[in-house]
């Protein structure tokens, strides 16, 4: 009986900690340049408004401290249309003197039943807040006489992605190409070297850690996950890949040794 009480105590303790971890915020930093005035990008992903427990003030504080040139969000904001107002409020809260660009993830398309009219309506609501929604399209940003193509590629699972169209929309004169997409396995579809950076999410950093990468082996079918490429910075297919662990949570509002993340990237 004492053993059962002890196991119950440990289980409750673990659940309390996992719930607490969803409220924390890790700031991941990657410097691809030693330039003292880099092109600074803040990367957010996988908000899942239904189970987002990170205080918005923590996110705003990072933005105000870092003063980025660009903020990108790489999908999975809603799991039901009723979460749209909360996401729009989130965008309003993080607005500042920087460009914001985003793409959609598999949960967004599923929440909208892959209905074209609903997707366009969602897109227009976001764009009315001054945010660029990049669906197989791009925008060009300039800093210090250097140009940066921000290229949004639609989600791999949605089957809506059109890499040729996305790349074809770019400014071709000496620009740095920064692609954003939800599922990092899109890297296998992108011609090697055609983009300089690829920013993604989707994996949640595992969300609930298990030994021997069981969380990926059992729950993920993506090629990169099987290769052990699941979060952080990697060089793959001649592309600098960054996989964000996400802010929110999917299925359950719990995390274990995989805290919510906001990434700060310094690019040349």
N, C-alpha and C positions, 0 to 999 in steps of 0.2 A: 504493500500500500504506500509506504514511504517513497518507493521508487516511482510510482505513478504520480504522486504529488510533485516530486522533483521534476519529472518530465513535463508535467502540466505547467509548472512554474517556468521552466526554460522556454516552453512553447509560447507562453504569454509574453515573456521578456523579449523573445525574438520578434514577435509580431509588433510589440510596442516600438522596438528599435526600428524595424522596417518601415513602420508608419512615420516615425520621426525622420528617417533618412529622406523621405520624399519631400520634406520641407527645407532641406539643406540646399546649398548651391555651390558647386565647384566651378571655379573659373579656370578653364584650360587655356594655356598660352602656347602659341607656336610662332616662332620667328623664322621666316624664310629669307630674311634680309637683315643686315646690320645697319641699314640706313636709319639715321636718327629721325627722319621724317617719312616713315613708311606709309603705304596705302593700308589703312587699318580697317579690317573687316571684323564685325561681330556676328557670330553664327549661332542661331537658335534652331531648334528642331523639335518635332514630336511633342507639341504642347498638350494634346489630348485634354481639352478644357474640362471634360467630365472629371478627370482625376488629377488636375493640376493643383498641387499643394504648396508650390513655391510662392512666397509672398512677392507680389508684383513690385513692391518697393525695393526688394533686393536686386531685381533685374534693372530697374530704373537707375539705381545707385551705380551699378557697373557701367551702364551707358553714359551717365553723367561724368563718371570718373575717367573713362577711356576716351570719350569724344571721338567715336569712330567716323570714318568717311562713308561707310556703308554698313547696313545691317541686312543680313539675309536670313530667311526662314525657309527650312527645307521640308515642309509638309507634315501632315497628320495633326490638324488643329481641332477637328470636330469628329464625333462619332455618331452624331444625330443632328439634324437641322436645328433643333432647339438650342444647340450650343453655339450657334452663329453669333447671337448678340454678345455673348461673353468673349468670343474671339475678337469681334470688332472693338469692344471696350479695351481689350488687351492692346490692340494696335494703337488706339487713341492714347493709351497710357504711356507707350514707349516712343511716341512721336518726338522728334527732336530736329536739330539742324544737320541731318544726314539723310541720305537716300535709303529707302527700305525697298527691298525686292523679295519676292517669294515665289515658290512653286507649290503644287499640291502633292499630297501623298495618297497612298492606297485607301486609308480610312476616310479621307475627304471625299474621294470619288464614290466609295461605298455608301457613305452617309447620304449622298445626293443621288443614289441609285443610278449612277453613271448617266444621268439625264442631262442632255446638252443644255436645255433651257435653264435647269437648276444650277449647273456649273457656271454658266454665263452670268446668271443673276448674282451668285456668290462672288464671282470675279468683279462685277460692277460695284457691289457693296464695298469691297476692299479698296478698289481703285478710287472710289469717292472719298476715301480717307488719305489720298495722296500716296498710296503704296502701289508699286509696279508689280502686277501679276504676270509672270513670264511663263507662258505655256508654249513651248517650242518657239520661243522668241527671245529677243535680247534688247538690252539698252546699253549705251556707251556712257561711261563716266570719265571725267578728266581730272587729274591732279598733278601739279608740278609739270605741266606740259606732256604728261604721259596719259595714254588712254587705256581704259579697261572695259572690255566687253563683259557684261554680266549676262550669262546665257542660261535660260531656264529650260530644262528638258523634262517633259512630262513623265510621270511615274512608270517604271518598268512593268509593273503588274497591270496597269490600266490598259496596256497595249495601245495607248494614245501617243506614245513618244515618237517623235520624228526628228532624229538627230540631224539629218541633212537640212531640213527646214530651219532648225534652230541655229546651226552653224552658218547657214546661208544668209541669215538676217544680220550677221555681225559686220562691224566696221573692220575692214581688212588691212588697214594701213598701220602696221607696227604696234598693234594693240596686245595687251596681255588678256588672255581668255580665261575667265573664271566661270565655270559651269556650276549650276546648282540643280540637284535632282534629289528625289527622296530615297530611292533604293540604290545603294552603292554598287550593286551588280550591273547597273547601267554602264559601268566602266568597260565591260566586255563588248559593248555595242559601239563605243566611241572609238573612232580611228586613232591609233596611237599618235600622241603628240599634237593632236588637233586642238586640245585645250591644255592650258598650263596647270590649272587647279580644278579640282572637282570636290564640291562640298555636299555631303549627304547626311542622312540620319538613319532611321528605320530600325536599327538593331537595339536601341535603348541601352547600349553597353552591356546587354544581358538582362538588365533590370534586377533580376534576382539571381545573384551569383550561385553557381554550383561547381563543385570540383570537377576537374578534367573537362571543362567546357561543356558539360552536359546540357546546360541551358540552350546552347547553340546547336549541339548535335541532335537534341530531341525536338526542338521547336523551330529550327530554321533549316531551310532547304537551299538558301543562297550559296553560290559557289565561294564567295569570299569568306563567309562564315565557316565553311568546311575547311578553308585554308588557314583559319586562325586570324583573319583580318576582320576585326569586329568593331574597333573603336580607335580613335586617335589618328595620328598622322602616318601615312605610308607613301612610298613611291612605287607605283604600279602602272604597267603599260605606258611608261614614259609620261605619267601624269602624277602630280602631287595630289593625293587623295586625303581628305579629312572626313572622318566619320564621327559625328556628334552623338553623345549619349542621350540627348533629349532632356526636356524640362519636365514633361508630364509622365504619366504612367498608363500602360495599357492593361486591360482585363481587371487588374486589382490595384488599389492605391498603395502599393508596397514596393520598396526597393531594398536590396541587400548588397552592400559593397559595390554599388554602382550609382553614386549620387547624381542628381540632376546637374546638367552642365550648361554653361554658356561659354563659348569659345571666342578667344581674341586672337586673330591672325594678323601678323605683320607681313605684308607682301612688298616686293620691290617695285 
